[in-house]
Each structure stands twice: as structure tokens, then as C-alpha cells.
Amino acid sequence: MTVLLLRLAGPLQSWGAAARFARRGTENAPTKSGVLGLLAAAQGRPRDADLSDLAALRFGVRIDQPGQRLRDFHTAHHADSGKSMPVSERFYLADAVFVAGVEGDTELIEHLHQALGAPCFLPYLGRRSCPPSHPILMGDPLNGSLEDALRNAQWQASTWYLDQLERAAGTNGASTDTASLDLLLDCPPAQTPHLSLRDTPVSYDPRHRQYELRGLLTDRTAPPPRHDPTVGLRPANLPTSDTAERSPRTP
């Protein structure tokens, strides 16, 4: 199988699986329906298009930086009439970073990779008010399993967040090497899921949105070591103090 990994990072994200009426919540991680909607929009599919091929993809996500939950008291006016819209509560994840992946047929994954490189509609992280802060694509499609790809992908957390973890580990006498990241994966049909969400999209048609139940497996994985771009560099041959004194100086 072929796997495509996505980096989902931005100031705000919101991934609702059961948001209705005036209270619009968010899950702690990207939903399958939200990410497949992003991919369908990148391909330029209309909202009433067939989604069966996308829904059949195996989906998983790794929580690299959980972020903080943010509540917004939301007011709005109708664009045409100017009348007040119902007041609503909306919840977001601030400063969160995730690695999401889809696994499936090579031809479809290649099409999705090309579509994200030149999307028909701009991608957003759950809501149109949540643009990504980094490129979503994490590279070319990979051969292998989705679970292996998520476990081996480079830790995408922000530098300030990693520094914060190191300071906290130093205070507690622990080590960041013992840190672990949460994994959420589609549950195979033969296994019993750890939890379920109504999160598999059947139709995005705003007149009749439909979602089916989706089983999830939860796990944890150790983060790969932080990337150090200076590992392959050799130390510079700095001049000795005698050589430096004999060198001509700029007047």
C-alpha cells in the first residue's frame, strides 16, 4: 500500500465530529471527515460528489503537539439581510501540530499528492477561519503501512514547545527521551475498536450531510530523535592565537 503524510499545523484548528446548532465543539485531534474534506476540496470535488473512494482510505493521526483548547463567543450578521445570526460557542485548538496520514491505492494517493501541490480550493484546518501555517505535504508518497509511517515520521512539534518540554523534564529530573505521542488509527474490521465516532463521510452536501460510525484504535509511540542539521559538518580549522596575532589587521 501507499501512504501520504500531512502536517496539520496552524494558530487555530477545529475538528468537530458532533457539532450541532449553537455549540460547535472540537475533537482533540483531526477527524477523518475533516481531513478527507480537505483532500476532496484540493481535488476540486463538488460537495455532492461520490466519496466512496476517499472513505475507503485508512486514516490515522499522531498528536505531535496537543495545543490548548480555546472558547470563542461568536456573533455574526447575515450577509444579505444584516440580521443578527444566533449567538454560538465555538471551540478551537490553539498552537496544535498533528501528523495525519491516509493509506490506500497507489494511483489515488498519487492523485491526492498532486492535488495538494496545486489545490483547486485553499485548504483549511477544520474551519475556513483556520488556515495552515506550514506546507501540508510532508513529502512524496511512501511505500509501506500507515502505522509504520506515523511512528517513523519526524517529530513536527514547534521548537518552543520542545524547549518547554526539556525545561519541564529538567525540573522534574526526567528526560524527554521518555516522552510519547498519541496515535489514533482506523480500526480493522476484524478487531474491536477502543472508541467510535460518527466520522466517516458519506456526503458533504449541505442539504443532507451524512456520516457513518468509525471505529478507532488508540496507541502511543516514542517520538523519533530531533533532527540536527549540523551532525554531518566537520569542525572548522580555527586559527591559533599565534597565527591570529601574525595575520594582517584591517586598518
Salt bridges, closest charged atoms under 4 A:
ASP53 OD2 - ARG45 NH2 2.83
ASP64 OD1 - ARG62 NE 2.62
ASP72 OD2 - HIS74 ND1 3.64
GLU89 OE1 - ARG23 NH1 2.82
GLU89 OE2 - ARG71 NE 2.51
ASP140 OD1 - HIS113 NE2 3.51
GLU147 OE2 - ARG151 NH2 2.95
GLU166 OE2 - ARG226 NH1 2.95
ASP182 OD1 - ARG220 NH1 2.51
ASP186 OD2 - LYS32 NZ 2.96
ASP186 OD1 - ARG214 NE 2.48
ASP199 OD2 - ARG214 NH1 2.69
ASP205 OD2 - ARG207 NH2 2.76
ASP219 OD2 - ARG151 NH2 2.62
